[in-house]
Structure formats: structure tokens, C-alpha cells
């Protein structure tokens, strides 16, 4: 059956979102280019992209709700239904899978009592399998609200979700300290992370990611000695003339 038009946000929420949306749209020469961050903005309010959020984006950008829905359903980073404070994504792509990702995912399902894209009854954790976190050098990898937890095992992953549910501090292997999914969505909308020390904790590439670069430069990852010759540099002659 056809659905009734989506309700609007309450007046005070709409006023606040309108102000944020105006700031986002001003960044782009074409207003419809602001759709992705606006969808993140609506997630920061409700934790997912609701029909009300779709209506808000459409009215703000002069689009149809069908156009907004087409984008919101294309990208998996936008949730379509209410879910947990922490999105726990287990990479089950090829390398992570063979290194233990499949086992981690299966044990987390049993441990949490939920299936793929399901949320624990307390609303804390939503579990999902995801395709490639682009961190194969740290396989198997689990992400929580897009922060990395490298070299995981079933035991470490279960301990991590237990800490999330209990409200204990959980520290990613790399990147900024964890925040809730709504807080993460606001950052992805383009607003600064104002938590003390969060930006400085972002860090850069880890040692495993830099090994290939160091070898390409002719450096040994362990000892700093030359193992190959940098591009354009002729090898030195040995005593045997090689």
C-alpha cells in the first residue's frame, strides 16, 4: 500500500538541522553535491536515514525523495533502520576470511545472539559482515564505527564487544578514540571532532602498511640496510664484477 508522506522533524530539531545544513550546502558550488554529508547529518540525529531524514534532504536540496532514496540505498554506510550505538563490522573478504574473519563473525553472532545486521536487545551493538576494510596487511580486521581493530581473534573480538556493552573504554588499534555512531555520523558530515585529543590521535599509516614503501625505497624494514636498489639507481659493482 502507498505510504503517507513522511512526517517532518519537530520544530526545534528542524531549526537546528536547517542551520547545520546551510553550512554544509555552502561548501559546494552545486547544492546537490551536499547530499552525502546531509545524509550523514540526518544519521547524526536519528542514528539512521529515516523517511523523515529523506524528506529533509530532498526539501533542503530541491530533489525528489526518490532521488535521495536512490543514493541512500546505494551506499552501505547509510543505515535504513534503527540500530546500535556501535556498528561492529567484521571483514569477511578473501584475505581476512582465510586469516580468521569468518571464524570471528560466526563466534560473534553466537556470543551476541544476533545475526547479520541485527542489534543486541540493549541497543548497544549492531553486528554486520563487511567487504574489505582496505587494511589487508592487518588481517583479520574488525571495525567499530569505522575505527580499526587490527589482527583480531575470536577471543579479542568477543572481549571488545563485551567492553562496549558494559560501557568500558575501548581503544582502537589505530585512529581516534571511539565515539557513538551518531557522533561519528556528525563528524562524517564535515563537522569538527571537538573531543580533546581526538584529532591528534588520528595518526597515520602503521608499520605493516609502510613495509612495501620502505622496500621500494631500498630500505630493509627491520635493519635499515639496502635490500633493493631505488628506481633509477644502478647497482654498485662487486669485487667479482657483478
FENVEN-V154727 format. One record per pair of residues at least 6 apart in sequence whose C-alpha atoms are under 8 Angstrom apart, sorted by the first residue. I is the first residue (numbers start at 1). J is the second residue. Records with the same first field share a line. If there is no record, write none. Layout:
I = J  J
//
This chain:
6 = 51  52  55
7 = 51  52
8 = 14  52  55  56
9 = 52
17 = 41
18 = 60
21 = 38  41  60
24 = 34  37  38  189  190
25 = 31  33  34
27 = 34
28 = 34
31 = 61
32 = 61  62  63
34 = 61
35 = 57  61  68
36 = 189
37 = 188  189  190
38 = 57  189
39 = 49  53  54  57  72  78  189
40 = 78  185  186  188  189
41 = 185  186  189
42 = 48  49  53
43 = 49  53  78  79  182  185  186
44 = 181  182  183  184  185  186
45 = 182
46 = 82  182
47 = 79  82  83  181  182
48 = 78  79  80  81  82  83
49 = 72  78  79  80  81
50 = 80  81
54 = 65  68  69
55 = 65
57 = 63  68
58 = 64  65  67  68
72 = 78
73 = 80
83 = 118  119  123  125  126
84 = 119  120  123  124  125  126  181
85 = 123  124  125  126  180  181  182
86 = 124  125  126  144  145  164  180  181
87 = 125  126  127  128  143  144  145  181
88 = 125  126  127  128  142  143  144  145
89 = 127  128  129  130  142  143  144
90 = 101  104  105  127  128  129  130  141  142  143
91 = 97  101  129  130  131  132  133  140  141  142
92 = 101  102  105  129  130  131  132
93 = 130  131  132
95 = 136  139  140
96 = 102  132  136  139  140  141
97 = 103  140
99 = 139  140
100 = 140  153  154
101 = 139  140  141
103 = 154
104 = 152  153  154  157
105 = 129  154
107 = 154  158
108 = 154  157  158
109 = 115  116  127
111 = 158
112 = 120
113 = 120
114 = 120  127
115 = 127  128
116 = 127  128  129
117 = 126  127  128  129
118 = 126  127  128
119 = 125  126  127
120 = 126
124 = 164  165
125 = 161  164  165
133 = 141  143
135 = 141
137 = 208  209
138 = 150  151  208
139 = 150  151  152
140 = 150  151  152  153
141 = 148  149  150  151  152
142 = 148  149  150  152  157
143 = 149
144 = 178
145 = 178  179  180  181  184
147 = 172  174  175  176  178
148 = 172  173  174  175
149 = 172  173  174
150 = 173
160 = 170
163 = 169  170
164 = 170
170 = 177  178
171 = 177  178
172 = 178
174 = 202  203  206
175 = 201  202  203  204
176 = 198  199  200  201  202  203
177 = 198  201
187 = 193
193 = 199
211 = 221
214 = 220  221
215 = 221  227  228
216 = 228  229  230  231
217 = 228  229  230  231
218 = 225  226  227  228  229  230
219 = 225  226  227  228
220 = 226  227
229 = 235
//
